Each structure stands twice: as C-alpha cells, then as structure tokens.
Amino acid sequence: MAKAPVLTPQGEDFPRWYQDVVAKAELADNGPVRGTMVIRQYGFALWERLQGELDRRIKEAGADNVYFPLLIPESYLRKEADHVEGFAPELWTVTHGGGKELEEKAVIRPTSETIINSYFSKWVQSYRDLPLRVNQWGNVMRWELRPRLFLRTSEFLWQEGHTCHASEDDAREYVIRILLDVYTDTAVNVLGIPVLPGRKTDNEKFAGANASYCIEGMMGDGKALQMGTSHDLGQNFAKVFDTQFSTEAGDRDYAWQTSWGVSTRLIGALIMAHGDDNGLRVPPHLAPIQCVVLVVKDEEGAGERGRLISEELSAAGVRVELDDRVDTSFGRRATDWELKGVPVRIEVGPRDLREGALTLVRRDTGEKAQIPLDGLHRRVSDLLEEIQRALLAEAEERLRSRTETVATLDDAREAAQTGFAAIGWDALGRDAGETMLAESGVTVRCIQRPDGKLPLSFDDDDLIAIVGRAY
Amino acid sequence: MAKAPVLTPQGEDFPRWYQDVVAKAELADNGPVRGTMVIRQYGFALWERLQGELDRRIKEAGADNVYFPLLIPESYLRKEADHVEGFAPELWTVTHGGGKELEEKAVIRPTSETIINSYFSKWVQSYRDLPLRVNQWGNVMRWELRPRLFLRTSEFLWQEGHTCHASEDDAREYVIRILLDVYTDTAVNVLGIPVLPGRKTDNEKFAGANASYCIEGMMGDGKALQMGTSHDLGQNFAKVFDTQFSTEAGDRDYAWQTSWGVSTRLIGALIMAHGDDNGLRVPPHLAPIQCVVLVVKDEEGAGERGRLISEELSAAGVRVELDDRVDTSFGRRATDWELKGVPVRIEVGPRDLREGALTLVRRDTGEKAQIPLDGLHRRVSDLLEEIQRALLAEAEERLRSRTETVATLDDAREAAQTGFAAIGWDALGRDAGETMLAESGVTVRCIQRPDGKLPLSFDDDDLIAIVGRAY
C-alpha cells in the first residue's frame, strides 16, 4: 500500500507543494509582522553556505565588506527622482526613537544607494581613490502585498554591493563581471541552476539605474525567477550626492557607479529548481549536510560502525551527519532526510553488516545500492560530484526543452504558459509588445544578444527577448 | 625634530585619543540618524574576523544559527513586565508600512527574547526537543543619549543566543559554559584581553533575567568595559509565552531558558585595551592583516622581492598584505600601518637587499631588526605568536597592577579612580554600598566567589565585588 504523501504533489498544486516543503523541511515560518519571515536552523544553514560561497567570490572581485546604518533619513531617498518614485510605495517608516518623535522621519533601508553615496561623496576625492568597491550583508525591508516565504518577504537578507569608478567603461565592465563571475558562477556551480544572463527592459530596470542586468532561472513549473541583478547607475546618484573626484588629467568628474545584489530569494530558487515530490534536493556543493549516516538499528555493532563511518567521511572532508536516533522509526527518519534533500544517505544496519556491506541511497534519483565497507569515502566523494553534475544537467535539460524559439507575440504568450519563449525584440514589438504581454501576466525576463554578450544598448536590431511568467 | 602626533596622546585625553583612532584608522564614522554608525572596511574586517572566531565556538557549544524578524509587535514586549520596563525607554518605533498606518505598531528589536519565545512555544513540545539552542547574528536598535562609536550606538551588530532546557541546572550550566568557553576564551585567546567573569548585581542584571553573568575587561585608562553577558532567564519568558513541554516523567513544565550576547562593542574593547599613541595594536590571532610587506622603493628588485615574500608568507598561512604603492611616501605608509595596528611590518628596500636582508618591525614594542631573507616565514609565524602572548601579558599586568584589594567603601571609590577595587560584598554594604558608589560614578562591575566559581546565589558571605568606573 502506498503511504500518504507528506507533501502536496508538484503536479497537483506547485505553489502549495512549495509551501509544504518550506514548512515540512523546517526551512522557515511566517513572522508576526506582515510579510516577515523566521528562517529556521536548516533554512539558515543553507543560506550560510550560500553566503560563504558568494562572499568569497565578491572578495575575489575586489570588494570589501562594510556596514551602513539600517535607518535612512527620509530626505535622502527623495534626492534621486526615479529612485524615490520606485521605492516610496514600499517603505517602512520610523517616527519615534527613545519615546520621542524624531525631528526627521527615517525609513528602514529598502536598499542603500542613498546613504552610501552620502559617504562616498566624502571618501572619494581623487582618481587614486578609485575604484572604490564595498559590499554589505544585511537586512532590508520593502512592503509586500502578497508575501511568500523566501520569494517575496517584507524583510529579507541580502548582500548589496556598491562601487565607484573613474570611467563609464570601467563601471560597465564591473557590472558585467559581478553578473558573470559572482552571480552566474554561484548559480551554476554551487546551486546547480543554469541561468540566462541578460539586460532588463527599461520598464523593469532598477529605480535610479541607467541599465539593469540580471540572471534568470527556470523553476520546476517552467516559471522564471530573477536570481540576481547588477546595475549600471551611471552618474545619477553621484550627481545628486555630489560624489566628485579629480581626474588624472586634473579635471573634476562625477563618479561612475554600480550596485548589485542577491538575496534569500535564492533559497526559493533552490527549492523550486531542484525539489521533487519527496522534498528538497540540495546540490552537494551547497549542502550543509552532504551525507547522512543513518543507523537502522543499534544491533550487531551498527551504532559503533555508524560512528566510525561518520568519522571517516568527516576526515575526508565530507559534511556528514550521524543519525543514530534509533528510538525514532527508521522510516520516519529516512523520510525526513529526503525532505531536507541531503544528497547521499548511508544506511547502516545489522543485515548489511553481516555481509560486510552498507546501503547507499542517492537523493536525486532515489537509486539504492549495496556497497562494500571498503573504499567508502572515495565512493561518497565521487558520488557527490556526480550528483552535483546530474542536478545541473537535469535543470539544463528542462531549460532547453521548455524554451521555445518563436516569431510572433501570440506564440510567445503561448510558450510562456509552460516555459520560456525566445523571440526577436523587434518581432515582439519592443515596449509596446511588452505592454501587451503584461496583460496576460507574461513578462520580458531579459534581453540578450545573439553573440551571447550582454546588450550595452537597445539600438541593435538583432536583440532577443526571453519571455515568461515569473515569480 | 619630533613629528607632530597623528593622534591626541592617550595621557592628554583618552576619550579624544579613542575618537582619533576610530577616525584615522578608518574604522567607523557617525551615521546620519542619531547614534547610528557606519563601519568602514578595516573596522568591518576586524569584526568579521571576530565573528568567525565566535561563530565557531558558538557552534561547538551546540547552537545553530537562525534569523528572526527585525520588527516585533509592540504587544510582545509588554508581556514580560520587567522586560518592557527595562527596554521601553530605548525603543525605536515603526508606525507605517507601504504608505499606510500599521494596525499594530512595531518596534525595531532591542533584543529578541519576546519574538523568539513566541516561536519556541510552538517548537518545544517534549523533553525530546530539548535542549533547543539557537543563535542569531544581526542588528538591533536601542536609543542612546550619549552615543560613542562602537561603545554605545543606537544600532549595533551582535549575536544573541537563546536556549531552552529541561531543567534549571542544565540552563545554568549552559549560561556558564557560554560565558567561559565562548566569551572568555575569545576575549583571552583571540582579543588578547584578560577578563573577570562574574555575576551582575540585581541592579545591573538584564531586564527579565533571574541572574546575569558577565565578563569585564580593563581598558588602557583603567576603566571597565562589559565585554559580554549571559543570562539565566529561569522560566520568566516561558511562562508569559507559554513555552511548555512534557517531561520525561509525563508532567508538563515550562522551559528553562538562557540568552547571551556580544556585540560590535568588542571592537571598542580591542581599541582601548591595546591601543597606544601610534594607534591600534591588533593581536595576531584577530588581525585581518597580520603582516604588511612594505616596499620602500622599487629599486634593485625590491618590488619583485616584496611580491615573492608576500607569496611565501601567504602560502605559509600568514594573512599578509603587499604595500608597493611607492608613489606614496614611505613614512606616510608606515604611519598608516601603525595606525591600523598591523602586528608585523617587513620593510623591503634596496639597501637591506644588498646585504641579503630585510627589516622586521614589531608593532607592539616598535622594535626593529635586520633579518636574513632565509627562513622568513617561520620567523614571522613565531613572531606573531610571540606578539599575541606579549599583548595579553601586558594587559594582564595592567589588570593586576591596577586592581587593589581594599576593605572600605571609601578606599574602593578611591581605587576606582585609576583601576579596579576588589572588596568584600558585605564590607561594601551590598546594595546600599552600590547605591552610594553610584553617586560618584563608580559601579559594581561584577560579583565573584573566592574559589573562582561563579556565584549562583548572593547568600554566601564571602563574595567579592569588583568595583570600577565603566564605559
């Protein structure tokens, strides 16, 4: 008899499946204030691992971490016209401190361009101070009408990078470098999610930017998720905050700036790109627990053997967890580790041990194999690499098979019901076509060039629009 | 001719010296909203290193990281009477979100006991769920009348740990474990600051705790700085949030809880415990840059040699920075690295190289030595350990020589003008004596037992009070 599913099946109701995974794998819970989120131990362990991978790449790209205040005086936001227009409807406002009304209201940062520029204007004096590259890990708040854990929350955790450069070219190069070397590399090689890098349409760009670039991933239901953005701010903020420097030639110029960020949203991407009806499937490069050693029963030395195996794997650099809670049923524990998406499970039971063997279970395929005790850590290390590749390959196959090249707006709309459409930006009718698509909940996810480079302008006539429904 | 000092000398004006160091070493700056702080690159690098050391020890103590929302509904704070009384005057209040007035006002967390307990009450059902140990890295806000960078800021970064236990004994043991194995160990072995662990008087304990324990360090001017606290919360929060569990015996009981935290204040401790008239002196175990390789002039291969030396040291696990900005004067760069307190400086110049040598400078003592090129990385590694020991020894000597054992309240008050007094808690007159001391700005920093253990009660008659002026 088939057991009742722990989760709503994906095919039945994908959004409900998502909610079930978040709850049952104990990733997060709703906070008491509208749209806020409690990130639980396992959810946070995923985020911490991801943070570490991103942070290393951000530092390699030359940015240093800093911390700017949570509260921004309201007047700062108003200085850049597009910026305030974009963010005003989403702000959370602080009116009182220490029991008294503040002289000037403050907002909880929705992003930090304004407050950071007010310091950049002091720190940047000469071309010798450039490039200036900083990054901040922290919380931000933006009002959300329809909150969803990890995907859209009023408060979220993220990193925001902010840089100043001596030339437009240098700034543009850095925007692209972050998009490719930091965000795309982490998405593909850590999260195992293939992404489409591209440029946002003017309609979708960041409030205050000249150009926004993004990476878009395809989720299990064929919908798009924006997984990271990188903005070319030109001199917009530098001009209103007077961030000027003396050039090598002895002139004065405003700094050329960028900003870029990814957030806890990426945990939503992880869930939806790899999850199946049994729960999460975490790629080994990300997994806080890569291998669980599950003691079936503590008989005939299975408990002791489990401990030894854990130690062996741990010494070989595998992130391992020993589960010897034999007072809880084996089935329940196995189901729980499946829910949490731990890539490899090793079952240590008296029956196998009698034959000098163990049972090895792959989370991605569900395959079980009896294996000898000898040479275990090499086998596990190899299998982890194999699973990492397999999860990426599976997601790549979905992206390929569910992206349709089309020639008309109607066909693009149709293709977007199950995946992405790739259509000439001109054939779509550019902004006018974008507006028409929006009526049926379909958006232009990004604009690409046929040569794979990122479009620095919209002037070319061979641009391609990637169209889809999105989270 | 003596050059003009970059910093106000400590002996002339210690608080001003502190401000100068924070500004000149580019550690932090004031934020635009009252009492907030911008932590700059080097200041944040110090904090990140400290975070890493603390985080590892916290995890070893069995706590997992989580994230709870920034905003707490006002009503949550009101549930625990002592807690709201303690924190109400310091709260920052959010009244609007998304342009509309909130149904219930929210406060920016001053600490998270209340919101965390509202989830603990759901998560804790049985003794099998205990102990439950979580930790959170984040920002909190408390109104400050007299803000001071790192030491007292309206917003600060910290970690707050929160745990539930099945028995009072288990909770108490954990409070002490955190104080000793995490906080004391980090203070002594990473920050190089000897601390006095003890118990806070009832007057100084955390709002809502049964007992608060702390570690107190002595700064360069003889004043005390509370460097970390760990609270025995009893069942106070569990009762008001109904955090109950079924015991092994089948009864129901409220969880026994602890909370504990350290903050960016520790950067203030670092500055004031080790700094001298030339700036910071960072202990090598903490230092983001342990050794700077300073190319004096790029002549006779000095630049190339500097690069090779950096690579050699880096490969040997030393955190090294190459400074080959030879277009800036050598003196200015040397002064800057002194300001930043980098423990070891290696000067690579053509004159030394001609003799197959380098110049090695210790930041802590200022000693310079010409050393051979051979065997450099071992010499540097050894010297780093030596400096770590020397800085701790120096701080220990200060603590010892400036702590006076006295027998009367008047003598305690007198001794507190230059350091600490140790006086019998009874001889001081207990709470009444504490109140009298407060009139001259002197406080009881902590209560200790003569056997070195932490006092679980105030009933003993041989308790010792450590008395001093404090930050």
Interface residues (C-beta under 8 A of the other chain):
Chain A: D29 G31 P32 V33 R34 T36 M37 V38 I39 R40 Q41 F44 A45 W47 E48 D64 N65 V66 Y67 F68 P69 L70 L71 I72 P73 Y76 A88 P89 E90 L91 W92 T93 V94 T95 H96 G97 G98 G99 L102 A106 I108 I115 S118 Y119 V134 G138 N139 M141 W143 L145 S154 E155 L157
Chain B: D29 G31 P32 V33 R34 T36 M37 V38 I39 R40 Q41 F44 A45 W47 E48 D64 N65 V66 Y67 F68 P69 L70 L71 I72 P73 Y76 A88 P89 E90 L91 W92 T93 V94 T95 H96 G97 G98 G99 L102 A106 I108 I115 S118 Y119 V134 G138 N139 M141 W143 L145 S154 E155 L157
